[in-house]
Amino acid sequence: MNARYDIAVVGSGFAGTLLAMIAHRLGHSVVLIEKGTHPRVVIGESSTPLANLLFEELCVRYDLPNLKPLAKWGSWQRAHPEIACGPKRGFTFHHHVLGGAPSIDPERRDQLLVAASPHDEIADMHWYRADFDHFLVREAQHLGVDYFDRVALREFEEEENGIRLRGERDSGGVEFRAQFVVDATGPRGFLHRALNLGENPLPNYPATQSLYSHFSGVGRLEKTEFSRIDGEPPFPIDDAAVHHVFDGGWIWVLRFNNGMTSAGVAATDKFAAKLGISEGATAWQRLLEGIPALRAQFANARAERPFTHMPRLAFRSSAIVGKRWALLPSAAGFVDPLLSTGFPLTLLGVTRIAEIVESAWGAEHFGARLEDYARQTDRELLATARLIGALYANMNRFDVFVELTQLYFAAASFAESARRLLKPQLAPSFLLCTDPQFDRACEEICARARQRLSDAEAIALITRIHEAIEPINVAGLGNAERRNWYPIEADDILNAAAKLHSSRDEVQTLLKRCGFVCEPAPDPAAMA
Ligand SMILES: Cc1cc2nc3c(=O)[nH]c(=O)nc-3n(C[C@H](O)[C@H](O)[C@H](O)COP(=O)(O)OP(=O)(O)OC[C@H]3O[C@@H](n4cnc5c(N)ncnc54)[C@H](O)[C@@H]3O)c2cc1C
């Protein structure tokens, strides 16, 4: 291969492919290099309002109209029903005592439902990555990105004027030359190995593992003991990222519209050892036996793929950029699937790298901008690990766990609203970790939450959390009267307009523009 490219993107997951398309749109020659072939199954499936908004912003800014419908459930279903996905109306949490009898607390102290959208049309999705990533790669090729799959890259060599990537394809040698390399190969990926980058620890974060698969024949949770829930939940509890939390870990269940369901467990090393997690299918079955609702839900389920055991989940690279290379956030680090933070972090990284390529390519300050990107990426990873570490410490104390999640929901809904109001400067970082006041509060709260708390200390901590989120709370969070069910209410954001430096009218216009109020579908008879 003699061609010389401006940019080589290694790894054709959604993030690498998206960045390759953007760089091409910006006028650069781009090669996208993949070790496997599409379609292929990968994990990491549940999107969020912020992730979808970032995705949509990228589609608009870089003129990718074929991708834009994939930013919302309704437009996705109309434009690309052939690409499997699942509806995600919010986040469902249930707390369990393993081995306990089936029970539902009438006061809802063992559950938390946080809506992410008011109705299906503008809901989020679980991306069935085999279809989703394949579609993106075909689009990239269609746009003119050179794509090579089945490439086993071995070497990265930096020269005066660029870099060379060498490896094998179809048992022959291959070489790619480029000015710059973006690594989108995920944790402990290509450059991590080729450059021996090493890992940095995530401070105060527990060692965790994971076990997961894709299943057919999974029933609905709402048909188990949860059918006895009193009242109308803010969204169907299964059309969500469902989290089952217990002392030592948690289970996710994500449903797709092709009959498949993604499910797995993330747990501390201690719990994983007790469960015998490395045994795979039998460990999974043992875990289900301890949770009657899941046992019922998975009674007729079949694992459609061999179980994957990840002996180490979290990761933090010791370096994120060099003179001629950058790791996307998903290659620079990972914490845990809890709260679906991977996509927004990755898409923030794609947005930032795209912006650097757009505004600083070939300029003297290109390197300085990359350094800023690296600092921001690492800081956001640490802020995520700080919160999720505190959540792990409270999986046996659900009242505190619930309130800790409000730090995430408050920051995420504030960031989404600010961006939708075209005021991204109000929320320039994930979890608002560059806001000194909120960051200091999170530091203090998470440090306290990692300790064993008396009841009085837990109450004081919860009060502190409510104080901390108050200036950014645009979603009515922490309201005891809602008893852990948080629908999306227009009044919450309207009443919080000033926190977003906006008037009620501006917020009203925003709600209309983003489809908050569901317009009735056009009547075909009237149209005829
Ligand atoms: C168990 C688990 C569950 C998760 N769940 C969620 C979730 O629900 N929501 C969420 O937001 N995030 C989740 N994440 C994080 C999410 O997976 C990542 O944020 C997301 O996949 C990043 O996408 P990507 O395109 O950057 O990388 P990936 O999806 O990891 O894709 C990397 C691509 O690079 C290719 N590749 C790898 N090595 C090489 C190489 N040497 N040469 C060439 N190609 C290579 C791979 O084949 C693959 O195609 C989860 C992560 C894990 C581990």
The ligand as an ORCA input file, in Angstrom:
! r2SCAN-3c Opt
* xyz 0 1
  C     -19.069     -4.730     29.470
  C     -19.210     -3.352     28.893
  C     -20.461     -2.783     28.771
  C     -20.589     -1.473     28.280
  N     -21.829     -0.923     28.205
  C     -21.956      0.367     27.819
  C     -23.228      0.979     27.746
  O     -24.266      0.350     27.973
  N     -23.297      2.287     27.394
  C     -22.184      3.011     27.115
  O     -22.291      4.227     26.871
  N     -20.957      2.425     27.110
  C     -20.821      1.134     27.450
  N     -19.593      0.549     27.427
  C     -18.478      1.317     26.860
  C     -18.546      1.181     25.335
  O     -18.314     -0.154     25.004
  C     -17.514      2.072     24.636
  O     -17.677      3.403     25.047
  C     -17.715      2.007     23.126
  O     -17.754      0.698     22.661
  C     -16.598      2.746     22.449
  O     -16.750      2.592     21.076
  P     -15.521      2.590     20.097
  O     -16.054      2.622     18.733
  O     -14.566      3.648     20.495
  O     -14.720      1.256     20.416
  P     -15.144     -0.256     20.306
  O     -16.581     -0.427     20.269
  O     -14.370     -0.940     21.394
  O     -14.571     -0.724     18.897
  C     -13.211     -0.926     18.695
  C     -12.987     -1.478     17.302
  O     -11.589     -1.568     17.090
  C     -11.255     -2.831     16.560
  N      -9.890     -3.146     16.977
  C      -9.464     -3.527     18.202
  N      -8.117     -3.696     18.193
  C      -7.707     -3.412     16.935
  C      -6.427     -3.402     16.300
  N      -5.315     -3.728     16.965
  N      -6.361     -3.057     14.994
  C      -7.486     -2.716     14.313
  N      -8.717     -2.722     14.861
  C      -8.823     -3.064     16.161
  C     -12.301     -3.767     17.147
  O     -12.433     -4.947     16.362
  C     -13.540     -2.882     17.095
  O     -14.171     -2.962     15.850
  C     -19.439     -0.756     27.888
  C     -18.183     -1.352     27.969
  C     -18.067     -2.630     28.482
  C     -16.700     -3.237     28.597
*
